[in-house]
């Protein structure tokens, strides 16, 4: 299905964005180290700010190994966490699309058991999405807050970049954050659309040729489908495409505060 291909493309783009950001981050650090030596890191951390139980200046090989290890692990965790969330949300959207197809295939004088099975499938999807929302709503809240700040930081770094390598890193980081923001918003918005489309699928099927009991069952599904399935940002509202634009607006506010602070 197109949804499966979409998830695959999302994962590929995300991996490319992560590798690009990691590569640029490591590159500008090593360029600075090779040109200025340890003097460049007297007042700032070498890559990540990590405490070492030894004098790190004397064991740079170990330091570089550990930094690259943590960099790769961090990137892998980022990819795995977002991919898992996207797949779970997409699973719900795919189940809703399949349910629409099954409903549209209802034929004349369908058996009541068949319609009851569709009703149970709809109940399962609703239960699954409610459970998923309960377990991820505060993750969504954290994503909303952190991604807004990360967007502002990426733009600020780009404005303060002094060379092409730093500008490339800022651009790759900005691309990664924007991609993650709109990936989550897009798949979450698709759940809302597909859940509302269940009612349209029933309207387009041959409900008028069914028995009274089946019509009552279909009417019950329509009533349930009037309430869209949503993934929420904590207690503050649903995650949709409009929410992604709100993140961008919040990032602009943070950027304005940062620029005023550095002036």
ZIURRA-V457460 format. One record per residue. N is the residue number from 1. PSI is psi in degrees with one decimal (999 if undefined). OMEGA is omega in whole degrees, -180 to 180 (999 if undefined). NEAR is the number of other ideal C-beta (glycine too) atoms within 10 Angstrom. Layout:
# ZIURRA-V457460
N,PSI,OMEGA,NEAR / N,PSI,OMEGA,NEAR
This chain:
# ZIURRA-V457460
1,161.5,-179,11 / 2,-31.7,180,8 / 3,-38.4,178,17 / 4,-43.9,177,11 / 5,-37.2,179,9 / 6,-43.6,178,16 / 7,-39.7,-180,21 / 8,-42.9,179,10 / 9,-39.3,178,10 / 10,-47.2,-179,20 / 11,-39.8,179,16 / 12,-47.2,179,10 / 13,-38.9,-180,14 / 14,-42.3,179,19 / 15,-42.2,178,14 / 16,-44.1,-179,14 / 17,-41.4,179,22 / 18,-47.5,-179,21 / 19,-40.3,179,15 / 20,-45.5,-179,17 / 21,-44.0,179,24 / 22,-45.4,-179,21 / 23,-43.7,180,15 / 24,-37.9,179,19 / 25,-46.2,178,17 / 26,-38.2,-177,17 / 27,-48.2,-177,13 / 28,-31.0,178,20 / 29,-45.6,-179,21 / 30,-32.2,176,14 / 31,-44.6,179,14 / 32,-38.3,179,17 / 33,-41.7,-179,17 / 34,-28.7,-178,9 / 35,-35.8,-175,8 / 36,-12.8,-179,11 / 37,-158.1,-177,11 / 38,-18.1,180,11 / 39,-27.9,-179,8 / 40,-14.4,-175,15 / 41,25.5,177,16 / 42,-36.7,-176,8 / 43,5.9,178,6 / 44,163.7,-176,9 / 45,151.8,173,11 / 46,103.9,-174,18 / 47,-101.2,179,20 / 48,151.0,179,12 / 49,96.4,-176,7 / 50,141.0,175,12 / 51,133.5,178,5 / 52,142.4,178,11 / 53,24.7,179,5 / 54,171.5,177,9 / 55,103.8,-170,7 / 56,-25.3,-180,18 / 57,-26.5,-178,13 / 58,-7.3,-177,8 / 59,57.0,-175,13 / 60,-30.6,179,13 / 61,-42.5,178,7 / 62,-42.2,-180,12 / 63,-47.2,-180,17 / 64,-41.3,179,16 / 65,-47.5,-179,11 / 66,-41.4,-179,16 / 67,-43.9,179,18 / 68,-35.9,178,14 / 69,-49.0,180,10 / 70,-33.3,179,13 / 71,-45.4,-180,18 / 72,-42.7,179,14 / 73,-44.3,179,10 / 74,-43.0,178,13 / 75,-40.1,180,19 / 76,-41.4,179,13 / 77,-39.4,178,10 / 78,-46.6,180,17 / 79,-46.0,-176,16 / 80,-41.4,-177,10 / 81,-45.5,-180,12 / 82,-39.5,180,19 / 83,-42.4,178,16 / 84,-44.5,180,10 / 85,-44.0,-180,20 / 86,-41.6,-180,21 / 87,-42.2,179,15 / 88,-42.9,178,16 / 89,-43.1,-180,25 / 90,-32.1,176,19 / 91,-44.6,178,16 / 92,-41.3,179,23 / 93,-40.4,179,25 / 94,-42.7,178,19 / 95,-37.7,178,17 / 96,-39.9,178,26 / 97,-41.9,178,18 / 98,-37.8,178,14 / 99,-39.0,177,22 / 100,-42.5,179,19 / 101,-43.9,180,9 / 102,-38.5,180,16 / 103,-41.6,180,24 / 104,-22.1,-180,14 / 105,3.6,177,13 / 106,124.5,-175,21 / 107,178.9,-180,11 / 108,133.5,176,8 / 109,47.7,178,10 / 110,153.6,180,18 / 111,142.1,-178,11 / 112,-32.1,179,12 / 113,-39.3,179,7 / 114,-44.0,-179,14 / 115,-37.1,178,24 / 116,-36.8,176,13 / 117,-38.5,176,12 / 118,-37.3,177,20 / 119,-42.9,178,15 / 120,-38.1,179,10 / 121,-39.4,177,17 / 122,-41.0,177,20 / 123,-40.1,179,12 / 124,-44.5,-179,12 / 125,-43.1,179,23 / 126,-45.7,180,18 / 127,-42.0,-180,10 / 128,-45.6,-178,15 / 129,-36.7,177,23 / 130,-41.3,178,12 / 131,-43.7,179,10 / 132,-40.7,-180,18 / 133,-40.7,179,20 / 134,-33.3,-177,10 / 135,-15.5,-175,10 / 136,-3.2,-174,19 / 137,-34.2,178,17 / 138,-22.9,170,13 / 139,-41.6,177,15 / 140,-39.9,179,22 / 141,-43.9,178,16 / 142,-40.8,177,11 / 143,-42.9,-179,22 / 144,-48.9,-177,22 / 145,-49.1,-175,14 / 146,-40.3,-179,12 / 147,-34.3,176,20 / 148,-43.9,179,22 / 149,-41.7,-180,16 / 150,-36.2,176,21 / 151,-45.6,180,22 / 152,-41.5,180,22 / 153,-42.9,-179,18 / 154,-43.3,179,23 / 155,-40.8,180,21 / 156,-41.4,177,17 / 157,-38.3,178,16 / 158,-39.6,179,16 / 159,-29.2,-179,13 / 160,0.7,-178,13 / 161,135.6,-178,16 / 162,-9.9,179,7 / 163,172.5,-176,10 / 164,-36.4,-179,9 / 165,-43.6,179,16 / 166,-38.4,178,17 / 167,-38.4,179,17 / 168,-40.0,178,18 / 169,-44.0,179,24 / 170,-40.0,179,22 / 171,-42.0,180,18 / 172,-37.7,177,21 / 173,-41.4,178,23 / 174,-43.2,179,20 / 175,-41.9,-180,16 / 176,-47.5,-177,23 / 177,-44.9,179,24 / 178,-41.8,179,19 / 179,-46.1,-179,17 / 180,-38.7,179,21 / 181,-50.2,-174,22 / 182,-23.1,174,16 / 183,-51.9,-178,21 / 184,-41.8,-180,25 / 185,-40.7,-177,23 / 186,-49.5,-178,17 / 187,-33.5,177,23 / 188,-40.0,178,28 / 189,-33.3,179,22 / 190,-34.9,176,21 / 191,-44.3,179,25 / 192,-45.6,-178,18 / 193,-46.8,-177,13 / 194,-32.2,179,22 / 195,-37.5,177,24 / 196,-27.1,-178,15 / 197,-12.2,178,18 / 198,-42.1,178,25 / 199,-40.6,178,18 / 200,-37.1,179,14 / 201,-39.5,178,22 / 202,-40.5,179,20 / 203,-33.7,-177,12 / 204,-7.2,178,13 / 205,176.7,-178,19 / 206,60.0,-179,13 / 207,-27.4,-176,18 / 208,-16.1,179,7 / 209,5.1,-175,13 / 210,166.1,177,20 / 211,167.8,-178,13 / 212,-39.1,-179,6 / 213,-39.9,179,11 / 214,-39.0,177,19 / 215,-38.9,178,14 / 216,-39.9,178,11 / 217,-43.6,180,18 / 218,-36.1,178,21 / 219,-37.3,178,12 / 220,-41.1,178,13 / 221,-40.5,180,20 / 222,-43.3,179,16 / 223,-43.2,179,10 / 224,-34.8,-177,16 / 225,-12.9,179,21 / 226,-21.3,176,10 / 227,110.4,-175,10 / 228,148.5,173,16 / 229,129.3,-174,25 / 230,148.3,166,19 / 231,125.9,-171,26 / 232,159.2,176,18 / 233,85.0,-175,23 / 234,-133.3,178,13 / 235,12.3,-167,8 / 236,-14.6,180,12 / 237,174.4,-176,13 / 238,154.4,173,18 / 239,112.4,-180,29 / 240,-176.7,176,21 / 241,-34.7,178,14 / 242,-31.9,178,11 / 243,-37.2,178,21 / 244,-40.4,177,20 / 245,-33.9,176,13 / 246,-37.2,176,16 / 247,-42.8,-180,25 / 248,-40.9,178,15 / 249,-41.4,178,9 / 250,-38.9,178,17 / 251,-38.4,178,23 / 252,-37.7,177,14 / 253,-45.3,178,11 / 254,-39.2,180,17 / 255,-41.1,179,19 / 256,-42.1,178,11 / 257,-42.6,180,11 / 258,-43.7,-179,17 / 259,-38.0,178,14 / 260,-32.6,180,8 / 261,-37.7,-177,8 / 262,-8.5,179,9 / 263,999,999,5
